[in-house]
Amino acid sequence: MALIKLRDSDLPRGATAKALLDGDVYDRDGQKIGTVKDLYVDTEDEDVRFLDVGAGGFLGLGEKHFMVPMEAVTDTSGGGVTIEQSREKVEGSPELDTKGVPEDAYQQEVYDYYGYPNPLTPY
């Protein structure tokens, strides 16, 4: 699937995007994982497919980025994002290279890692 970073696009920022961008990300136990740095949007149907979660580091130094599928999001109320995965699961996921848009193989690796089906893969 062709993705684009929302911040690099001219796409409108709907209510979902506004609720997610720059929000703190919490795991299922309420532990803070990091912050939503960007959203990856499917260019075909303009749906948000992944969160770019920045975690660790200090003042942006040493921060790592992880891609989390939208299927993991369970709550966006209260100014933050809660996902159904643990902090350890996210921090153990394949690290995201933020210099470009992730290739299809990496996207599939992320879906497989978290145990979600890729919504655009035919069964």
C-alpha positions in Angstrom: 0.0 0.0 0.0 1.3 3.4 -0.8 1.7 5.6 2.3 2.4 9.2 2.9 3.3 11.0 6.1 0.4 13.2 7.1 2.7 16.1 8.1 4.3 16.0 4.6 1.0 16.0 2.8 -1.7 18.5 1.9 -4.4 16.1 3.1 -7.0 17.5 5.4 -6.6 16.7 9.0 -9.8 15.3 10.2 -11.0 14.7 13.7 -9.1 11.4 14.0 -5.8 12.9 12.9 -6.2 15.9 15.2 -7.0 13.5 18.1 -3.9 11.4 17.4 -1.1 13.8 16.3 1.3 14.8 19.2 -0.8 12.8 21.6 0.9 10.7 24.3 0.7 7.0 23.7 -0.2 4.6 26.5 -0.1 0.8 26.6 -3.0 -1.4 27.8 -1.8 -1.0 31.5 -1.7 2.8 31.3 2.1 3.1 31.0 3.3 5.9 28.8 5.2 4.6 25.7 5.9 7.8 23.8 4.3 10.3 21.6 2.6 10.2 18.2 5.1 12.0 15.9 3.3 11.5 12.7 0.6 9.4 11.0 1.0 7.3 7.9 -2.0 7.6 5.6 -3.0 5.3 2.7 -2.8 7.5 -0.4 -5.6 5.6 -2.1 -8.4 5.9 0.4 -6.8 8.5 2.7 -7.3 6.3 5.8 -4.7 6.5 8.7 -3.0 3.1 8.7 -0.1 3.5 11.2 1.1 5.7 14.0 4.7 6.8 14.1 5.4 6.5 17.9 8.6 8.3 19.2 9.9 6.7 22.4 12.9 7.1 24.7 15.6 9.7 24.4 15.8 13.1 25.9 14.8 16.3 24.1 14.7 14.3 20.9 18.2 12.9 21.2 18.3 9.1 21.1 14.6 8.8 20.4 13.5 5.7 18.6 10.5 5.5 16.3 8.1 2.6 16.0 5.2 2.0 13.6 2.0 0.9 15.3 -1.0 -0.2 13.2 -4.2 1.7 13.8 -5.8 -1.7 14.6 -4.0 -1.5 17.9 -5.7 1.8 19.0 -8.4 1.2 21.6 -9.0 4.8 22.8 -8.3 8.3 21.7 -10.3 10.2 24.3 -8.7 12.4 27.0 -5.9 13.9 24.8 -4.0 10.6 24.5 -3.9 7.4 22.6 -4.3 4.0 24.2 -3.3 0.8 22.4 -4.0 -2.8 23.3 -0.3 -3.8 23.1 2.2 -3.6 26.0 5.1 -1.1 26.2 7.5 -4.0 25.8 5.8 -5.2 22.7 6.1 -1.8 21.0 9.7 -1.3 22.1 10.6 -4.7 20.7 9.0 -4.0 17.3 11.0 -3.4 14.2 12.4 0.2 14.4 11.1 2.7 12.0 13.4 4.7 9.7 11.7 8.1 9.5 13.7 9.3 6.6 11.3 7.9 4.1 8.0 6.1 3.7 8.1 2.4 4.8 8.1 -0.1 2.0 5.4 -2.8 1.7 7.6 -5.5 3.1 8.2 -3.4 6.3 4.5 -2.7 6.6 3.7 -6.4 6.4 6.4 -7.2 8.9 4.8 -4.7 11.4 1.3 -6.2 10.8 2.7 -9.7 11.3 4.7 -8.7 14.4 1.6 -7.3 16.1 -0.6 -10.1 14.9 -3.0 -8.0 12.8 -4.1 -8.9 9.2 -3.0 -6.4 6.6 -6.3 -4.8 5.5 -5.2 -4.5 1.9 -3.9 -8.1 1.5 -6.4 -10.4 -0.2 -7.2 -13.6 1.7 
